[in-house]
Every structure is written in C-alpha cells, then in structure tokens.
Amino acid sequence: MKIDTEYIKLDSFLKAVNAVCSGGEAKIIVSEGMVRVNGETELRRGRKLRPGDTVEVEGNSFQVE
C-alpha cells in the first residue's frame, strides 16, 4: 500500500488494507501477537510504519510503499 505521509500507524494501516474491519479489531490482533512487522512480532498498535516495511497478518503480507 502506498502512503502519502512520512509514516502510518500500524492500526490505521491494518484498516486501510482491509486486514481488519475496525480499530478495535486491530487492537485485539496486535495485542494477541498475531501481527509481524519486518519479520518480528509487533505488540504496539501505534507502531510507525514507513515505506519499505512489511506487515504480515494471518498469512497475508503487505508492503508499505
């Protein structure tokens, strides 16, 4: 997904790529360790993602551009 800003927060990114339906769902799957950023489990839903980062959730991979 292409972003027009310097960064996007993880929970907003998950909603933007339709990996979750709501911010509440994003909070749950992140807190349960179901999301990986650049190959490492991420527990902070406010993690700043920048172009080049890769997000993996439930077997799907998304690239920040």
N, C-alpha and C positions, 0 to 999 in steps of 0.2 A: 504494500500500500504506500502510495506517495503522500508525503506530508509537506505542507507549505510553511511550516514554522520550524524553529530550531529543534524542538522535541515535541513528543506527545506522551502523555501519561499512559501507563500500561492499561488501566481500566478503560480509558477512553479508546485506546487502540483496539482492545478486545471487542468493544461495542461496534466500532467502525468497520471491522472486518466480519461482523456478524458471528463471532465465535460465542457470544453471549447475547441475551436479549435485554439485559438491564445492568445497571451499575451494581445492584445488589447481588446479581448472579456472578458478576466479575469478582466482587469482594470475596464471595464464598470459594470460588475455584482457585483464586490466588492464595487465600489463607490456608486452603487444604493442600497446597503444594502441587497442584495439577498443571501449573504453567512453568515453562522453562524459557529463559532468555539467554541467548548465546550459549546454549548447552547446559546452563545451570538453573536449578530450581529457584524461582523468584517468589518471595513471600510478601513483597511490598507492592500494593496495587498502585501506588503513586510513583513507581519507578519511571524515570525519564528515559524514553526510548529515542534514539537518534538514528538518522539514516545509516544503514549498514547492520543494524541489529536484527536478529532473527528471533521470532517468538514461536514457541511450539505449545499447542494445547490440544489434548485428546487426539493425537496422531496427525494433526494438521500443522503445517509450517507456514508462517507468514513473514515476509521480509519488509522491513521499514526502508523506504526509499526517500 
